[in-house]
Amino acid sequence: MILLVHLLFGAAIGNTVHNIPLAIFLAFLSHYFLDAIPHLDYSLKVIKENPQRKLSFIFAIAKVATDLCLGVAMALFFSSNQPMIYICAFCALIPDGLTLLKYIFPDNKILQAHYGLHQKIHFFSYKKISTFWRISSQVGVVIISVILLRL
């Protein structure tokens, strides 16, 4: 899933679950749950493989930053803007942050183990599922998240 989807779903959890430790835990776990659903991701190969290609690298970083900013903007627009919403939104992004750290610290055993688990959860990435359904799943999660943020 793209960051916007993870962020909004984490924010929705922060808005609807009123037990703080449980909300944080569920927001974190929601990342893995959403990654198990068939979805479309954008490629960040240039960040992983060849950050020396300046223009491609800048474009990839801009894509991630735009995705992140749109998610935050939607959370701001659709929610009551309580701090818990943003804490949970951040927690829902932690697994992707750990993946990024794995590329920065490739010899770290804990980050390598997490990366392996995270990749296995993307089970449907390797299945032949139409682009329509991969995009529809993300649109559905965004709609559900917005509804939960408006409660």
C-alpha positions as CSV (number, residue, x, y, z in Angstrom):
1,M,0.0,0.0,0.0
2,I,1.1,3.5,-0.5
3,L,1.9,5.6,2.6
4,L,-1.3,7.7,2.3
5,V,-3.4,4.5,2.8
6,H,-1.4,3.3,5.8
7,L,-1.4,6.8,7.4
8,L,-5.1,7.3,7.0
9,F,-6.0,3.9,8.3
10,G,-3.7,4.4,11.3
11,A,-5.3,7.8,11.9
12,A,-8.8,6.2,11.7
13,I,-7.7,3.7,14.4
14,G,-6.5,6.5,16.6
15,N,-9.9,8.2,16.1
16,T,-12.0,5.2,16.9
17,V,-10.1,3.2,19.5
18,H,-10.1,5.0,22.8
19,N,-7.6,2.8,24.7
20,I,-4.3,4.5,23.9
21,P,-1.9,1.5,24.1
22,L,-4.4,-0.7,22.2
23,A,-4.8,2.0,19.5
24,I,-1.0,2.4,19.1
25,F,-0.6,-1.4,18.9
26,L,-3.5,-1.8,16.4
27,A,-2.2,1.1,14.2
28,F,1.2,-0.6,14.0
29,L,-0.4,-4.0,13.2
30,S,-2.7,-2.4,10.6
31,H,0.3,-1.9,8.4
32,Y,0.9,-5.6,8.1
33,F,-2.9,-6.3,7.7
34,L,-3.1,-3.8,4.8
35,D,0.0,-5.1,3.1
36,A,-1.6,-8.6,3.1
37,I,-4.4,-7.2,0.9
38,P,-3.7,-7.1,-2.9
39,H,-2.6,-3.6,-3.7
40,L,-0.4,-1.6,-6.0
41,D,2.8,0.1,-4.9
42,Y,5.0,2.5,-6.6
43,S,8.5,1.4,-7.4
44,L,11.3,2.8,-5.3
45,K,14.1,0.8,-7.0
46,V,16.2,3.8,-7.6
47,I,16.4,4.6,-3.9
48,K,17.4,1.0,-3.1
49,E,19.7,0.3,-5.9
50,N,21.2,3.5,-7.4
51,P,20.8,6.7,-5.4
52,Q,23.7,8.2,-7.5
53,R,21.2,8.8,-10.4
54,K,20.3,12.3,-9.1
55,L,17.2,13.1,-11.1
56,S,15.6,9.7,-10.6
57,F,16.5,9.7,-6.9
58,I,15.0,13.2,-6.5
59,F,11.8,12.1,-8.4
60,A,11.4,9.1,-6.1
61,I,11.9,11.1,-3.0
62,A,9.4,13.7,-4.3
63,K,6.9,10.9,-4.9
64,V,7.2,9.6,-1.3
65,A,7.0,13.1,0.1
66,T,3.9,13.9,-1.9
67,D,2.3,10.7,-0.8
68,L,3.1,11.4,2.8
69,C,1.9,15.1,2.6
70,L,-1.4,14.1,0.9
71,G,-2.0,11.6,3.7
72,V,-1.4,14.2,6.4
73,A,-3.5,16.8,4.6
74,M,-6.4,14.3,4.3
75,A,-6.1,13.4,8.0
76,L,-6.1,17.1,8.9
77,F,-9.1,17.8,6.7
78,F,-11.2,14.8,7.7
79,S,-10.4,14.4,11.4
80,S,-10.9,16.3,14.6
81,N,-7.1,16.8,14.8
82,Q,-6.5,15.1,18.2
83,P,-2.9,14.2,18.9
84,M,-3.8,10.5,19.1
85,I,-4.8,10.5,15.5
86,Y,-1.3,11.6,14.4
87,I,0.5,9.3,16.8
88,C,-1.4,6.3,15.4
89,A,-0.9,7.5,11.8
90,F,2.9,7.6,12.5
91,C,2.8,4.1,14.1
92,A,1.1,2.7,11.0
93,L,4.1,3.9,9.0
94,I,6.8,2.3,11.3
95,P,7.2,-0.9,9.3
96,D,8.0,1.0,6.1
97,G,10.4,3.1,8.2
98,L,12.1,-0.1,9.4
99,T,12.4,-1.2,5.8
100,L,14.1,2.1,4.9
101,L,16.5,1.6,7.8
102,K,17.4,-1.8,6.4
103,Y,18.7,-0.2,3.3
104,I,20.8,2.3,5.3
105,F,22.1,-0.4,7.7
106,P,22.1,-3.6,5.6
107,D,24.1,-5.6,8.1
108,N,21.6,-5.2,11.0
109,K,20.2,-8.6,11.7
110,I,17.0,-7.3,13.4
111,L,16.2,-5.0,10.4
112,Q,17.0,-7.9,8.0
113,A,14.6,-10.2,9.9
114,H,11.9,-7.6,9.8
115,Y,12.4,-7.0,6.1
116,G,12.0,-10.8,5.4
117,L,8.8,-10.9,7.4
118,H,7.5,-7.7,5.7
119,Q,8.2,-9.1,2.3
120,K,6.4,-12.4,3.1
121,I,3.3,-10.5,4.2
122,H,3.1,-9.0,0.6
123,F,2.0,-12.5,-0.5
124,F,-0.5,-11.2,-3.1
125,S,2.2,-9.1,-4.7
126,Y,3.3,-12.2,-6.5
127,K,-0.1,-13.3,-7.6
128,K,-1.8,-12.4,-10.8
129,I,-4.5,-10.0,-9.7
130,S,-5.8,-7.2,-12.0
131,T,-4.7,-3.6,-11.5
132,F,-8.3,-2.7,-11.1
133,W,-8.7,-4.8,-7.9
134,R,-5.3,-3.7,-6.6
135,I,-6.3,0.0,-6.9
136,S,-9.9,-0.7,-5.7
137,S,-8.6,-2.2,-2.5
138,Q,-6.7,0.9,-1.6
139,V,-9.6,3.2,-2.6
140,G,-11.8,1.1,-0.4
141,V,-9.5,1.5,2.6
142,V,-9.3,5.2,2.1
143,I,-13.1,5.5,2.0
144,I,-13.4,3.4,5.2
145,S,-10.7,5.5,6.9
146,V,-12.4,8.8,6.0
147,I,-15.7,7.5,7.3
148,L,-14.0,6.5,10.6
149,L,-12.2,9.8,10.8
150,R,-15.5,11.7,10.5
151,L,-17.1,9.8,13.4
